């Protein structure tokens, strides 16, 4: 499957650059990723009926 790149949005890029330096944002993002991974792993390890 070939992906077509989106057009560059300067406002979005500026917003993301600002967020990457915000420790609270990064901590929350890492927490969300960890929770998602944990949930995925727990679902894989559940015994199936």
Buried (B, 14 or more C-beta within 10 A) or exposed (E): EEEEEEEEEEEEEEEEEEEEEEEEEEEEEEEEEEEEEEEEEEEEEEEEE
